[in-house]
Amino acid sequence: MRCPYCRHADSRVVDSREADDGQLIRRRRSCTECGKRFTTVEEAVLAVVKRSGVTEPFSRTKIMSGVRKACQGRPVDEDSIALLAQRVEETVRARGAAEIPSHEVGLAILTPLRELDQVAYLRFASVYKAFDSLDEFEKEIAALREAPAVREPGTRHAVAPRSGARAPKLNG
């Protein structure tokens, strides 16, 4: 790490601390040449491998953008979208890999989106899974009807029923 003051290439670490729940490390450094102190921030970069083989850094903003499009016109607030993106990032990072295929990021989006809003889920799934026919839509809708997400009293988000639990039947 070069000193930002004198550009000398050598510095020593004086102090290290974790930040952002261990996602970042802040290091206080001292330049061995001029003696001035400066702070550096280190972050483990999670790379997403696209179908084409190109890698790019994981972007929570990109997740939010895609989910926001699926939620357009739906009663979903921006905070819920941000929480979903955070949940997706936590899920992906929990795998412990430095690189993750874009396909797995998409899979990590589907479950929390289904719990958040079934219509938005269907929109996202139709693009993500590249539905080619009405039959594929019908199969996905049938799967949603078999295990619908239900809102629990006192929560802002829908949750999938626990195993063995049946959701109440709605008219229709």
C-alpha positions as CSV (number, residue, x, y, z in Angstrom):
1,M,0.0,0.0,0.0
2,R,1.5,3.3,-1.1
3,C,1.5,6.2,1.3
4,P,-1.1,8.8,0.1
5,Y,1.2,11.6,1.3
6,C,4.7,10.7,0.0
7,R,3.8,7.7,-2.3
8,H,6.4,5.5,-0.5
9,A,5.6,1.8,-1.1
10,D,6.2,0.6,2.5
11,S,3.9,1.1,5.5
12,R,3.3,-0.8,8.7
13,V,0.0,-1.7,10.2
14,V,-0.6,0.0,13.6
15,D,-4.1,-1.2,14.3
16,S,-6.8,-3.4,12.6
17,R,-10.5,-3.5,13.3
18,E,-13.5,-5.3,11.8
19,A,-16.4,-3.2,10.5
20,D,-19.7,-3.9,8.9
21,D,-20.2,-7.2,10.8
22,G,-16.9,-8.5,9.7
23,Q,-17.4,-7.7,6.0
24,L,-14.7,-5.0,6.1
25,I,-11.3,-4.6,7.9
26,R,-10.1,-1.1,8.7
27,R,-6.4,-0.8,9.1
28,R,-4.5,2.1,10.5
29,R,-1.1,2.3,8.9
30,S,2.0,4.3,9.4
31,C,4.4,5.2,6.5
32,T,7.9,4.1,7.2
33,E,9.3,7.0,5.1
34,C,7.4,10.1,6.2
35,G,5.8,8.8,9.5
36,K,2.3,10.0,8.6
37,R,-0.7,7.8,9.4
38,F,-3.5,6.8,7.2
39,T,-6.4,4.4,7.1
40,T,-7.1,1.7,4.6
41,V,-10.3,-0.4,4.2
42,E,-10.2,-4.0,3.0
43,E,-13.2,-5.8,1.7
44,A,-13.5,-9.4,0.4
45,V,-14.8,-9.1,-3.2
46,L,-17.5,-11.6,-4.2
47,A,-17.4,-12.1,-7.9
48,V,-20.4,-13.2,-10.0
49,V,-19.6,-15.4,-13.0
50,K,-22.0,-14.7,-15.8
51,R,-23.1,-17.2,-18.4
52,S,-20.7,-15.8,-20.9
53,G,-17.8,-16.5,-18.5
54,V,-17.2,-12.9,-17.7
55,T,-16.9,-12.1,-14.0
56,E,-18.1,-8.9,-12.3
57,P,-18.3,-7.9,-8.6
58,F,-21.5,-8.8,-6.8
59,S,-23.8,-5.8,-6.7
60,R,-26.7,-5.4,-4.2
61,T,-27.8,-2.4,-6.3
62,K,-28.2,-4.7,-9.3
63,I,-30.3,-7.1,-7.3
64,M,-32.5,-4.2,-6.1
65,S,-32.9,-3.0,-9.7
66,G,-34.1,-6.4,-11.0
67,V,-36.5,-6.9,-8.0
68,R,-37.8,-3.3,-8.3
69,K,-38.7,-4.0,-12.0
70,A,-40.6,-7.2,-11.0
71,C,-42.4,-5.3,-8.2
72,Q,-43.4,-2.4,-10.4
73,G,-47.0,-1.4,-9.7
74,R,-47.1,-3.8,-6.7
75,P,-47.6,-2.8,-3.1
76,V,-44.0,-3.3,-2.2
77,D,-42.0,-0.6,-0.5
78,E,-38.3,0.3,-1.1
79,D,-37.3,-0.9,2.4
80,S,-38.7,-4.4,1.6
81,I,-36.7,-4.5,-1.6
82,A,-33.5,-3.4,0.2
83,L,-34.0,-6.0,2.9
84,L,-34.6,-8.7,0.2
85,A,-31.3,-7.6,-1.5
86,Q,-29.5,-7.8,1.8
87,R,-30.9,-11.3,2.5
88,V,-29.8,-12.4,-1.0
89,E,-26.3,-11.1,-0.4
90,E,-26.1,-12.8,3.0
91,T,-27.3,-16.1,1.4
92,V,-24.7,-15.9,-1.4
93,R,-21.8,-14.9,0.9
94,A,-22.7,-17.6,3.4
95,R,-21.7,-20.2,0.7
96,G,-18.1,-19.1,1.4
97,A,-17.0,-19.0,-2.3
98,A,-15.1,-16.2,-3.8
99,E,-17.0,-16.6,-7.1
100,I,-20.6,-17.6,-7.6
101,P,-22.4,-18.4,-10.9
102,S,-25.1,-15.8,-11.8
103,H,-27.6,-18.7,-11.9
104,E,-27.1,-19.2,-8.1
105,V,-27.7,-15.5,-7.5
106,G,-31.0,-15.8,-9.4
107,L,-32.0,-18.8,-7.3
108,A,-31.2,-16.9,-4.1
109,I,-33.6,-14.1,-5.2
110,L,-36.6,-16.4,-6.0
111,T,-37.4,-17.6,-2.5
112,P,-37.5,-14.3,-0.7
113,L,-39.2,-12.7,-3.6
114,R,-41.9,-15.4,-3.5
115,E,-42.4,-14.6,0.2
116,L,-42.5,-10.9,-0.5
117,D,-45.0,-10.8,-3.4
118,Q,-46.2,-13.7,-5.5
119,V,-47.0,-11.6,-8.6
120,A,-43.6,-10.0,-8.5
121,Y,-42.1,-13.5,-8.0
122,L,-44.0,-14.8,-11.1
123,R,-42.8,-11.8,-13.2
124,F,-39.2,-12.4,-12.1
125,A,-39.4,-16.2,-12.5
126,S,-40.8,-15.8,-16.0
127,V,-37.8,-13.9,-17.1
128,Y,-35.2,-15.7,-15.0
129,K,-36.5,-19.2,-16.0
130,A,-37.2,-18.0,-19.6
131,F,-40.8,-19.2,-19.8
132,D,-41.6,-20.0,-23.5
133,S,-45.2,-20.9,-23.2
134,L,-48.4,-20.4,-21.2
135,D,-48.0,-24.0,-19.9
136,E,-44.9,-22.9,-18.0
137,F,-46.8,-20.0,-16.5
138,E,-49.6,-22.3,-15.5
139,K,-47.2,-24.8,-13.9
140,E,-45.6,-22.0,-11.9
141,I,-49.0,-20.6,-10.8
142,A,-50.1,-24.1,-9.8
143,A,-46.9,-24.5,-7.7
144,L,-47.7,-21.1,-6.0
145,R,-51.2,-22.3,-5.3
146,E,-50.0,-25.5,-3.8
147,A,-47.8,-23.8,-1.2
148,P,-48.9,-20.1,-1.1
149,A,-47.1,-17.5,1.0
150,V,-49.3,-16.2,3.7
151,R,-49.0,-13.1,5.8
152,E,-48.6,-13.8,9.5
153,P,-50.4,-11.3,11.8
154,G,-48.0,-8.6,13.0
155,T,-45.5,-9.0,10.2
156,R,-45.0,-6.8,7.1
157,H,-43.9,-9.7,4.9
158,A,-45.4,-12.9,3.7
159,V,-43.9,-16.2,4.9
160,A,-44.2,-19.6,3.5
161,P,-46.2,-22.0,5.6
162,R,-44.2,-24.3,7.8
163,S,-43.9,-27.9,6.7
164,G,-47.1,-29.8,7.5
165,A,-49.1,-26.6,7.9
166,R,-51.8,-25.9,5.3
167,A,-52.7,-22.4,4.3
168,P,-56.3,-21.4,4.5
169,K,-58.2,-22.0,1.2
170,L,-59.3,-18.8,-0.5
171,N,-62.4,-18.4,-2.6
172,G,-61.8,-19.7,-6.0
